[in-house]
Amino acid sequence: MLKKLLPKFICTASVLVLLSSCGDADVGGGVGEFTTVTASASVATPRLESDVVTGNTCSDTGSTGGTVSTDTVDVVVSSRALFPTGNLNLLISKITVHYEPTRAGTPRLPDYFIATNQSIAPGGTLTVPVPVVPEALKIDLMSDPNLSNNLGLCSGQIFEYYVTVTFEMSEPGGNGKVQNVPASLNVAVADRAA
């Protein structure tokens, strides 16, 4: 009797393992798997050289002129259909920008959040301009007393970060799960005076 039950048990256990590996989990490598599609994101600019003040000039008396403006990068978010028909749109509801210092003396920064409501058709792509170094962040880097170090104008000082842009996505009409789909780049912030 044990000889007859053992193969059935092994077969049933194998089927359960296969079924439990399908569906709503993150499939790794920055890919989110939903009910009918998968999603991935990639940055068009793998390294951004950010100028904290654009168009300023340096002299013995310091920095003069220039403007502070936001630096954005284009992130391409892609949807891949899993079935020939019946695939659903994806919805991006939030973008999180996370900064990890990679150079000694570079201060830690809080995450930056962007509320959004953008849809991607099954098998389609969407280019999302993401403000990875917003104007307010540049001003903080130059003058915030709460940071461990401030960026000096005309100093040649560089702050470097490994930046992860994470898209919070769902599939309306699918299994209701929310997945985080990341893309990464390096950012170097300095006063690149003319």
N, C-alpha and C positions, 0 to 999 in steps of 0.2 A: 504494500500500500504506500509506503514512504517513497518507493521508486516511482510511483505514478504521480504523486503529489509534488515532488521536487521539481520536475521540469515545468509543471504548470505554475508553481510559485516563482521560479526564475523568469519565465516568460512574462508573467504579470508584473513583477518587479521591474523588468527591463522597460516595459511599456510605460509604467508610471514615471520612471526616470526620464525617458524621452519626452513625455508630455510636460513634465515639470520644468524642462529646460526651454520650452517655447514661450513666446508671448511678451510680457510687459517689462522685462528686465533690461538694464543697460547692457548691451552686448560688448562693451569695452571699446577701447581705442577712440573715445569721443563720439561714439555712435549710440543714439537712443533708439530703442525698438518700441513701437507702439502696436496697436491691434492690426493695422493694415499697411503701415509704412515704417520705414526707418528714417532717421534724420542724422545729419552730420553738419559740421560747420568748419570753415577754414578761413584764415585771415589772408587778405591779398598782400599785406605788408608785414613780413615776418619780423622786421626791426624798424622801429620808428625813432628817428632822431628829432626829438621835440625841442623847439626853441621857446624858452620861457617868456622872452620878450622879443618880438619880431621887429626888425628895422631900427634897433637902437645902435648908438655909436659909443665906443669906449674911449676915454681919455684919462689923463692923470687925475682929473677931478671926479671920475666915476662915469656912470651911464647916463646918456641923454636921449630923449625921444623914444620912439618905438611904441608898440601896442601889445597887449596881452590878448590872445585869442585861443579858442578851443582847437585841439588837434583831434581829428577823427580818422578812423581806419575803416575800410570796407570789409565786412565779414560776409562771406557767401554761405547761406544756409540752404542745404539741399534735402529734398525728400525723395526717397526711393520706394516705389510701389512694390508691395510684396505679392500682389495677386493681379491677374489679368484685368479684372473689373472689380468695382465695389470699394475701391480705396478711398480713404477719407482725407480731408484737408488737415493740416496742422495749424495750431494757433500759438504764436509767441506772445506770452503775457508779461514777461519781465526779463530784463537783461541785468546781470550783475558783473561789474568789473572789479577784479581782485588784484591787488598789487603785492608782490613779494620782492623785497629788496634783494639785490644780487651783488652789491658792491659795498664795501666797508664805508661807513659814514652816511649811507643812504637811509633816511628816516622811514619808519613804517607809516603806512597810510590806511585809512579806513576804506572799506568797500564802497563802491559807487553804484547806485541802483537806478535803473531807468524803467519806468512803467511804459508798456507798449501794448498794441493790439494789432498784430500783423498776421496775415494768413498765408500759407504756402500750399499750393495745389499738389496732389499726389504726383510724384515724378518731376516736380518743378524745382526751381531755385529762386531765392530771394536775396538780393544784395542789401545788407543793412549797414548804413553808416553809423558807427558806434563812437561816441565821444570818449576816447580813452584817456585823454589829458584835458579835462575841461578847464575853462578860464579860472574858475574858483579854486581849483586844485593848484594851478600855477601860482596864484596869489598866495595861497597857504604855504606853498613850498618856499616862497621868498620871505614871508613875514610872520607866519604863525608861531607865537611864543610857546605853544604846546608841543611843537615838534622838537626832536632831539637835536636837529641841525637845520639851518636854513640855507637856501641856495643863494649864493652871492652873485650879483650881477657883475659882469666883466671879470670874474674870478677864475674861469677855466674849470670850475667845479662841476662834476657830473653826478647825477643821481640815476642809478640804473635799477630797473624793475623787470621781473618776469610777470607778465600780465595775463590773467585768464579771463576771457569773456565768456560768460555762461548764459545760455538761452534757456529760460524756463518754458517748456512747451507741453501742450496737451493735444489730444485728438478728439475734438467734439464729435460725439456719436460713437466713440470707441469704448475702451474699457475704463475710462475716467482717470487713468493714472497720469501723473505729471512727471516728466523726465527732464533732467538737466543735460544739455548738449553743449560741451565746451569747445573753445578755440583759444589758441595761445599765441603770444608774440612777446618780443623784448622791446622795452622802451627805455631810451636814454634821454633824460631831461637836463638841459644845460642852457646857459646864456650864450647863444651862438651869435655874438655881436658882429656887425658888418665892419 
